[in-house]
Amino acid sequence: MNPSYVRISETSKQSKDVRSLMNLLRGVLVATGLLCLAFTSPALAQQPQALNQMRTITVSGRGMESIPTTLTLVRLGVEVQGRTAAEVQQEAARRSSAVVALLKARNVERLETTGITLNPNYSYIDNTQRLTGYSATNIVSFRIATDRTGNLLDEAVKAGATRIDSVSFIATDSAIAQAQQQALREATQDAQQQANTVLNVLNLSPSEVVSIQINNAGTTPPPPMPLMRQAEAMADSVATTPIVGGEQQVEATVTLQIRY
């Protein structure tokens, strides 16, 4: 065998061994570096702090205020029946104009038309439908101070109103706004007291509020009350129609998430 060929083969084998050893060392160094990074990773170092941040208690508080209703929302109007549509519509318009003029003269609030109808009336005899005439209605709504409502209803009937659909009682906008703020204060204090009570029992201390959720303070007015007396009877009555208001509820809910 040629000696020079042997030396070249041995040199090639040594080079492969050296490369294999270098690759092995490189792999060991990479693995060691990754292991060191894992032990010194900021994310792992912050895990205890993150766990502390997750220690929270969530509580919901409720506040309620009752305020007197000093305004009355009224729905009234005219209803007319007759033989022809034109005749009925003209009479309804005449009476409605008189009623609206009275309401404007008395400076009622938020006066608006809430319904106008014109419908045919039928009779059924021996399964036969016959047109007997027409009926028209014109309904308006408005607000007025409760202590003035009784007199105004009597005047409206005398002016031409033939139906009073309902009355309901509400508080003024300013009174509702003040009650909403107070209800929110009460709801917040209620939530804090609940959290403090629970944490004290567990020998824990509150740290800070991390989340606040406020549900809009809603109002619950008394339900509308139909006026039982007929408009015609009211027109003939001398006594003033008695109208007595009630109370309106204002509620609020506040949810707190507190770290401890």
ROVO-722407 format. One record per residue (C-alpha): residue in one letter; y, z, x. Coordinates in steps of 0.2 Angstrom, whole numbers. Each point is the difference from the previous one (the first is absolute). Layout:
// ROVO-722407
@r=a north=Y up=Z east=X;
...
//
This chain:
// ROVO-722407
@r=m north=0 up=0 east=0;
@r=n north=18 up=-4 east=6;
@r=p north=8 up=16 east=6;
@r=s north=17 up=-6 east=-6;
@r=y north=-6 up=-2 east=-18;
@r=v north=-7 up=17 east=0;
@r=r north=17 up=8 east=5;
@r=i north=9 up=-10 east=-13;
@r=s north=-12 up=6 east=-14;
@r=e north=1 up=18 east=5;
@r=t north=19 up=-2 east=0;
@r=s north=0 up=-6 east=-18;
@r=k north=-11 up=14 east=-5;
@r=q north=11 up=13 east=7;
@r=s north=15 up=-8 east=-8;
@r=k north=-9 up=1 east=-17;
@r=d north=-4 up=18 east=3;
@r=v north=18 up=4 east=5;
@r=r north=6 up=-8 east=-16;
@r=s north=-12 up=9 east=-11;
@r=l north=5 up=16 east=8;
@r=m north=19 up=-4 east=-3;
@r=n north=-4 up=-4 east=-18;
@r=l north=-9 up=16 east=-2;
@r=l north=14 up=10 east=7;
@r=r north=13 up=-9 east=-10;
@r=g north=-9 up=5 east=-16;
@r=v north=-1 up=18 east=5;
@r=l north=18 up=0 east=4;
@r=v north=5 up=-8 east=-17;
@r=a north=-12 up=12 east=-10;
@r=t north=8 up=15 east=10;
@r=g north=17 up=-6 east=-4;
@r=l north=-3 up=-2 east=-19;
@r=l north=-8 up=17 east=0;
@r=c north=16 up=8 east=8;
@r=l north=11 up=-9 east=-12;
@r=a north=-10 up=6 east=-15;
@r=f north=2 up=18 east=6;
@r=t north=19 up=-2 east=3;
@r=s north=3 up=-11 east=-16;
@r=p north=16 up=5 east=-9;
@r=a north=-8 up=-3 east=-16;
@r=l north=-14 up=13 east=4;
@r=a north=13 up=12 east=7;
@r=q north=9 up=-1 east=-16;
@r=q north=-15 up=3 east=-11;
@r=p north=4 up=19 east=-2;
@r=q north=18 up=-4 east=-5;
@r=a north=-6 up=-13 east=-13;
@r=l north=-12 up=13 east=-7;
@r=n north=14 up=12 east=-2;
@r=q north=11 up=-13 east=-8;
@r=m north=-14 up=-3 east=-13;
@r=r north=0 up=18 east=-6;
@r=t north=10 up=-2 east=-16;
@r=i north=1 up=7 east=-17;
@r=t north=6 up=-10 east=-15;
@r=v north=7 up=9 east=-15;
@r=s north=9 up=-6 east=-16;
@r=g north=14 up=10 east=-8;
@r=r north=7 up=-1 east=-18;
@r=g north=17 up=4 east=-7;
@r=m north=6 up=0 east=-18;
@r=e north=16 up=3 east=-8;
@r=s north=5 up=1 east=-19;
@r=i north=17 up=-6 east=-5;
@r=p north=8 up=0 east=-17;
@r=t north=2 up=-17 east=-9;
@r=t north=18 up=-3 east=-4;
@r=l north=-1 up=-19 east=-5;
@r=t north=-9 up=-8 east=-15;
@r=l north=-7 up=-18 east=1;
@r=v north=0 up=-7 east=-17;
@r=r north=-8 up=-16 east=-7;
@r=l north=7 up=-6 east=-17;
@r=g north=5 up=-16 east=-9;
@r=v north=0 up=-9 east=-16;
@r=e north=-14 up=-8 east=-11;
@r=v north=4 up=-12 east=-13;
@r=q north=-11 up=-10 east=-13;
@r=g north=5 up=-15 east=-10;
@r=r north=-6 up=-16 east=-8;
@r=t north=6 up=-12 east=14;
@r=a north=1 up=1 east=18;
@r=a north=18 up=-4 east=2;
@r=e north=5 up=13 east=-13;
@r=v north=-10 up=13 east=9;
@r=q north=6 up=-4 east=17;
@r=q north=18 up=0 east=-5;
@r=e north=-2 up=17 east=-9;
@r=a north=-9 up=7 east=15;
@r=a north=14 up=-6 east=12;
@r=r north=14 up=7 east=-11;
@r=r north=-8 up=17 east=-1;
@r=s north=-4 up=0 east=19;
@r=s north=17 up=-5 east=5;
@r=a north=7 up=15 east=-10;
@r=v north=-12 up=12 east=8;
@r=v north=3 up=-6 east=18;
@r=a north=19 up=1 east=-3;
@r=l north=-2 up=18 east=-5;
@r=l north=-11 up=4 east=15;
@r=k north=13 up=-8 east=12;
@r=a north=14 up=10 east=-9;
@r=r north=-10 up=16 east=4;
@r=n north=-2 up=-5 east=18;
@r=v north=-19 up=1 east=1;
@r=e north=-8 up=-3 east=16;
@r=r north=-12 up=-15 east=5;
@r=l north=2 up=-9 east=-17;
@r=e north=-12 up=-14 east=-1;
@r=t north=-10 up=-11 east=-12;
@r=t north=-19 up=4 east=1;
@r=g north=-6 up=-12 east=-13;
@r=i north=4 up=-13 east=-13;
@r=t north=-13 up=-7 east=-12;
@r=l north=0 up=-12 east=-15;
@r=n north=-17 up=-2 east=-9;
@r=p north=-6 up=-8 east=-16;
@r=n north=-8 up=12 east=-13;
@r=y north=-15 up=-6 east=-9;
@r=s north=-10 up=6 east=-15;
@r=y north=-19 up=-3 east=-3;
@r=i north=-6 up=-3 east=-18;
@r=d north=-17 up=-7 east=-3;
@r=n north=-2 up=-4 east=18;
@r=t north=16 up=-11 east=0;
@r=q north=14 up=3 east=12;
@r=r north=18 up=-1 east=-8;
@r=l north=16 up=2 east=9;
@r=t north=10 up=13 east=-8;
@r=g north=15 up=2 east=11;
@r=y north=6 up=5 east=18;
@r=s north=3 up=16 east=9;
@r=a north=12 up=2 east=15;
@r=t north=2 up=15 east=12;
@r=n north=13 up=3 east=14;
@r=i north=-3 up=15 east=11;
@r=v north=11 up=8 east=13;
@r=s north=-2 up=15 east=12;
@r=f north=13 up=11 east=8;
@r=r north=3 up=17 east=7;
@r=i north=12 up=14 east=-6;
@r=a north=2 up=18 east=3;
@r=t north=-12 up=10 east=-10;
@r=d north=13 up=11 east=-9;
@r=r north=8 up=-16 east=-7;
@r=t north=-16 up=-9 east=-5;
@r=g north=-2 up=7 east=-18;
@r=n north=18 up=-5 east=-5;
@r=l north=-2 up=-17 east=7;
@r=l north=-17 up=-3 east=-8;
@r=d north=8 up=4 east=-17;
@r=e north=15 up=-12 east=4;
@r=a north=-12 up=-14 east=5;
@r=v north=-9 up=1 east=-16;
@r=k north=16 up=-1 east=-10;
@r=a north=6 up=-15 east=11;
@r=g north=-16 up=-10 east=-5;
@r=a north=-15 up=7 east=10;
@r=t north=-16 up=0 east=-10;
@r=r north=-13 up=6 east=12;
@r=i north=0 up=13 east=14;
@r=d north=-15 up=-3 east=11;
@r=s north=0 up=15 east=12;
@r=v north=10 up=12 east=10;
@r=s north=-5 up=7 east=17;
@r=f north=9 up=12 east=11;
@r=i north=4 up=-2 east=19;
@r=a north=11 up=9 east=13;
@r=t north=15 up=-7 east=8;
@r=d north=-3 up=-11 east=16;
@r=s north=9 up=13 east=11;
@r=a north=-11 up=14 east=-7;
@r=i north=-15 up=-9 east=3;
@r=a north=5 up=-4 east=18;
@r=q north=3 up=18 east=4;
@r=a north=-16 up=5 east=-8;
@r=q north=-9 up=-13 east=11;
@r=q north=7 up=7 east=16;
@r=q north=-5 up=18 east=-5;
@r=a north=-17 up=-5 east=-5;
@r=l north=-2 up=-9 east=17;
@r=r north=5 up=17 east=8;
@r=e north=-12 up=10 east=-10;
@r=a north=-14 up=-13 east=4;
@r=t north=3 up=1 east=19;
@r=q north=1 up=19 east=0;
@r=d north=-16 up=0 east=-10;
@r=a north=-9 up=-11 east=12;
@r=q north=6 up=10 east=15;
@r=q north=-6 up=17 east=-8;
@r=q north=-17 up=-7 east=-3;
@r=a north=-2 up=-6 east=18;
@r=n north=6 up=17 east=6;
@r=t north=-12 up=9 east=-11;
@r=v north=-15 up=-9 east=6;
@r=l north=4 up=0 east=18;
@r=n north=4 up=19 east=0;
@r=v north=-17 up=3 east=-7;
@r=l north=-8 up=-10 east=14;
@r=n north=11 up=8 east=13;
@r=l north=8 up=-16 east=4;
@r=s north=18 up=-5 east=2;
@r=p north=9 up=-15 east=-6;
@r=s north=8 up=-11 east=13;
@r=e north=10 up=-14 east=-8;
@r=v north=0 up=-12 east=-15;
@r=v north=-7 up=-17 east=5;
@r=s north=1 up=-9 east=-16;
@r=i north=10 up=2 east=-17;
@r=q north=-4 up=-9 east=-16;
@r=i north=12 up=2 east=-14;
@r=n north=-4 up=-6 east=-18;
@r=n north=15 up=-4 east=-10;
@r=a north=6 up=14 east=-11;
@r=g north=-4 up=-6 east=-17;
@r=t north=7 up=5 east=-17;
@r=t north=-9 up=4 east=-16;
@r=p north=11 up=-1 east=-15;
@r=p north=-5 up=7 east=-16;
@r=p north=-9 up=-13 east=-11;
@r=p north=10 up=-10 east=-12;
@r=m north=2 up=8 east=-17;
@r=p north=0 up=-11 east=-16;
@r=l north=13 up=6 east=-12;
@r=m north=-9 up=4 east=-16;
@r=r north=15 up=-1 east=-12;
@r=q north=3 up=-17 east=-8;
@r=a north=16 up=-9 east=4;
@r=e north=4 up=-2 east=-18;
@r=a north=-2 up=19 east=-3;
@r=m north=11 up=3 east=15;
@r=a north=14 up=-10 east=-7;
@r=d north=0 up=10 east=-16;
@r=s north=-1 up=16 east=9;
@r=v north=15 up=11 east=3;
@r=a north=-7 up=11 east=13;
@r=t north=-1 up=-6 east=18;
@r=t north=-17 up=-5 east=7;
@r=p north=-5 up=14 east=12;
@r=i north=-5 up=-6 east=18;
@r=v north=-7 up=12 east=12;
@r=g north=-4 up=-5 east=18;
@r=g north=-13 up=8 east=12;
@r=e north=-5 up=1 east=18;
@r=q north=-4 up=-13 east=13;
@r=q north=-13 up=2 east=14;
@r=v north=4 up=-6 east=17;
@r=e north=-15 up=0 east=12;
@r=a north=-2 up=-4 east=19;
@r=t north=-15 up=0 east=12;
@r=v north=1 up=1 east=19;
@r=t north=-15 up=-2 east=12;
@r=l north=1 up=7 east=18;
@r=q north=-11 up=-3 east=14;
@r=i north=2 up=15 east=13;
@r=r north=-7 up=1 east=17;
@r=y north=-6 up=17 east=6;
//
